[in-house]
Amino acid sequence: MVLMKRIIIVVFLALLLLLATYYSLTKNHVNMARDIQDEVDLSEIQTALDIYKEENGFYPNTLEALVPEYLGIYPYPIGGGEFLYVVVESSYSLKINREE
């Protein structure tokens, strides 16, 4: 009877370890996919900003000015948060502000 309890405990702990490992791996893959999509979105925004500047001679004051002519829809980071865009003289700063 004692041996059976020990076997059950060992099996239970092994299952917990497997579940924790699976959760960790799945979460990492989700984060990686989110980060890749965010990089794609940033690249699309940067391209739209460059085209806007080429056509107008300056960068827009807001990202909203790119919609719909330069970007089909207003972009939002897939993992939440927002794109932070600031025009600095003849350049700009663009990054993601996460709500975490």
N, C-alpha and C positions, 0 to 999 in steps of 0.2 A: 504494500500500500504506500509506503514511504517512497519507494522507487518510482511508483506511478506519479505521485505528486511532483517529484523532482523532474521527471520527464515532461510533465505538463508545464511546469514553470519554465524549463529550458525552451520548449517549443514556443510558449507565449512570448518570452523575451526575444527569441529569434524572429518571430513575426513582427514584434514592435520595431526591432532593428531594421528589418526589411522595409516596413512602412515608412520609417523615418528617412531611410536612404532614398526610397522612391520619391517621397515628398520633396526632399532636397534637390534631387536631380530634375524633377519636373519644374520646380520653381526656378531653378537656374536656366532651364531652356526657355521658360516663359519670359524671364528677364532678358535673355539674349535676343529673343525674337522681338521684344519691345524695343530694345536698343537699336537693332538693325533697322526696324521700321522708322524709328525716330531719325536715324541718320539719313535714310532715304528722303524723309519729309524735309529735313534741314537742307539737303542738297537741292530739292525741288524749289524750295523757297529762295535759296541763294541764286539759283538760275533765274527765277522770275524777277528777283531784285536787280540782277545784272542786266537783263533785257529791258526792264523798266528804265534803268538809268541810261542805257544806250539810246533808247527812244526819246527820253525826256530831258536828259542832261543832268539829272539829279535823282537821288533815291527818294522814295515816297516817305511821308511822315509816319505812316502806319502800314501794317501788313494788310489791313482791310482794303487799302487802295489798290492792291494787286488783284482783287476779286471783282468780277469774273474774268477779266481780260487776260491776266497773266497766270492766275491760279483758278482752277475751276470752282473750288470751294475754299472757305476759310479753314486753315489747318489747325488741328489740335493734336498735341502729343497723344499717342495711343495709350500710354500708361497713366494719363491724367496730367494735370498741370497746364501750362501754357507756354507758348513761344514768347520770349522776351526780345523785343526788337527796339533798338535805339539808333537813331542816326547821329553820327559824330562827324561833323564837318563834311568831307567828301567821301566818307566811309560809313560803316555801320557795325553794330554789334548784334549778334543773333545767338541766342542760347535757349535752353529749356529750363523752366522753373517747375520743379516737381512738387506736387502736393503730397508730401509723405509725412 
